[in-house]
């Protein structure tokens, strides 16, 4: 499976995750987000940038939704609940935002 952007073909797996993490760009994120019906605005990009930072600068950490909620509350300076993040990504932000962020599929289960 592949997506096309700017005349380039970017390979994805059968679940839509990038085969090569280096292929990610803001344009690729837009295409991946549109596949899920997600419009990328400032709050969505804050989550995506946080996930990318954690993965690339923190030993390939892929935070769960609870951790993302806490991080966004700190970044945005206000209370954030899980529902708000689910609404931003039309589903589980740790999975959907991670895919849009060009990260590998998270294999964790439960509340870790």
TIMARKOL-833390 format. One record per residue: residue in one letter; y, z, x negated of N, C-alpha, C, O in turn. Coordinates in steps of 0.1 Angstrom, whole numbers, plus 2048, in hexadecimal, padded with zeros to 3 digits. Layout:
! residues N
aYZXYZXYZXYZX ...
***
This chain:
! residues 112
x7F48007F780080080080C8007F780C8067EC x8177F97FB8237F87F382F7F77FC82E7F3808 x83A7FB7F68477F97FD84F7F07F484E7F07E8 x8587E97FA8617E07F286F7E57F38747E87FE x8767E57E88847E97E788A7E27DB8857E27D0 x8967DC7DE89E7D57D48957CA7CD8967C97C1 x88C7C47D48847B97CE8787BF7C68707B77C0 x8767CC7C686B7D27BE8617D77C88647DC7D3 x8547D67C484A7DC7CC8467E97C68427EA7BA x8477F47CE8438017CA8368057D08358057DD x82C8097C881F80C7CD81F81A7D38248247CD x81981C7DE8168297E580782A7E88008207E9 x8038367EA7F58387EE7F48367FD7FD833804 x7E88388027E58368117ED8408197EE83E826 x7F284B8147FA85481B80985381981185B81E x80D84981181B84680F82284D80382E84C802 x81A8547FB81F85A7EF8208507E48178487E2 x82A8527DB82B8487D082084A7C681B8557C3 x81B83E7C281183E7B78168427AA8108497A2 x82383E7A782984179B83684979D8408437A3 x83785579984285E79C85085879785A85B79C x84F85078C85B84A78686183F78E86C83B78C x85A83B79985F8307A18698357AB87082E7B2 x86B8437AC8748497B68828467B38868467A8 x88A8437BE8988427BD89E8457CB8968477D4 x8AB8467CC8B18497D98AE83E7E38AC8417EE x8AD8327DE8A98277E789B8287EC8988257F8 x89282C7E388482E7E78838397F187C8387FB x88B8447EF88B84F7F889084B80688A84F810 x89A84280789E83D81389383581B891837827 x88B82D81488182681A87682F81E87182E82A x87283981686784281A86C84B82686484D82F x87884F82687E85783187D84F83E87A854848 x88184283D88183A84987483884F87283785C x86983984785C83884C85884485584F84385E x85F84F85285D85B85A86785E86586886886C x87185486687C85687088686086B88C866874 x88786285E89086C85989C86585389B85C84C x8A886A8578B58658528B986F8478BA87B849 x8BB86983B8BF8728308CE87582F8D686C82D x8D18818328DF8868318DF8918268D589281F x8EA8988258EC8A281B8E18AD81C8DB8B1811 x8DE8B28288D48BD8288C68B88248BF8BF81C x8C28AC8288B58A78248B58A58158AB8A880E x8C089F80F8C089D8018C08AA7F98BB8AA7EE x8C68B47FE8C58C17F88B78C67F68B38CB7EC x8AF8C48018A18C880089A8BF7F78928C47EE x89C8B37F78958A97EE8988AC7E088F8AC7D7 x8A58AE7DD8A98B17CF8A38BE7CA89F8BF7BF x8A28C87D389C8D57D088D8D37CC8898D87C2 x8868CB7D58788C97D28768C27C586D8C57BD x87E8B87C287D8B07B68808B97AA8798B97A0 x88A8C17AB88D8CB7A08828D479D87E8D7792 x87C8DA7A88718E37A68658DC7A085E8E2797 x8628D07A48578C979F8598C57908508C8788 x8648BF78D8668BA77F86B8C47758698C3769 x8718CF77A8778D97718708E77728758F176C x8668E877A8608F577C8508F477D84A8F8787 x84B8ED77383C8ED7718358E677D82B8EB782 x83B8DC7838368D478E8338DC79A82A8DA7A2 x83C8E679D83C8EE7A883F8E67B58488DE7B5 x8378E87BF83A8E27CC83B8ED7D78318F27DC x8488F27D984A8FD7E28458FB7F08468EF7F5 x8409057F683C90480484990680D854908808 x84790481A85390482385B911823867911823 x85491C82285A92982286492A81586F92F816 x85F92580A8679267FE87391C7FF87E91F7FA x87191180587C90780788690E81089290C80D x88291481B88C91B82489492581C8A092581D x88E92D81489593780C89F9308028AB934801 x89B9267FC8A391E7F28AF9187F98BA9187F4 x8AD9128058B890B80C8C29168118CE913812 x8BD9218168C692C81A8CF93080F8DB932811 x8C99318038D19357F88DB92A7F48E792D7F1 x8D691E7F48DF9127F08EA9107FA8F690E7F7 x8E79118078F190E8128F991B81590391A81D x8F59268108FD9338138FC93782190693D826 x8F19358288F093A8368E193B8398D8936832 x8DE9418458D09428498CB93484D8D292C853 x8BF9318488B892584C8AB9298518A493184B x8A692385C89992686189091985F89590E85D x88391C86187991185F87C90686987A8FA865 x87F9098758828FE87F88C8F487A88B8E887C x8978FA8748A28F186F89C8E78658A08DB866 x8948EB85C88F8E28528848D98588848CD854 x87C8DD8628738D486987B8CA8708778BE870 x8868CD87688E8C387D8948B98748968AD877 x8988BD86889E8B485E8948A985A89889E857 x8878AD85A87D8A385587389F85F86889985C x8758A286C86C89E87685E8A387385489D877 x85D8AF86E8508B586A8518BE85E85C8C285A x8458C18588448CA84D84D8C58418498BB83B x8578CD83E8608C88328598C882585C8C081C x84F8D18238488D28168408C581483E8C1809 x83B8BF81F8338B381E83C8A781E83B89E815 x8448A682984B89982B85689882185888D81B x85E8A381E8698A281486389F8078698987FF x8578A58048518A37F784D8947F584E88F7EA x84888E8008448807FF8518777FD85186E7F5 x85C87A80586887380386E8757F587586C7F0 x86C8817EF8718847E286987E7D786C87F7CB x85E8767DB85686F7D184C8787CA8488747BF x8498837CF84088D7C983288A7CD8308847D8 x82888F7C581A88D7CA8178957D681E89F7D9 x80D8927DD80989A7E98058A87E57FD8A97DC x80A8B27EC8078BF7E97F98C27EF7F68BE7FA x7F18C97E77E38CC7EC7E18DA7F07D68DE7F4 x7EC8E27F07EB8F07F47E98F28037EC8E980B x7E38FD8067E19018147E690F8177E791780D x7EB9118237EF91F8277FC92382180491A81E x7FE93082180C93581E80E93981081394480D x80C93080780E9337F981C92D7F582092E7E9 
***
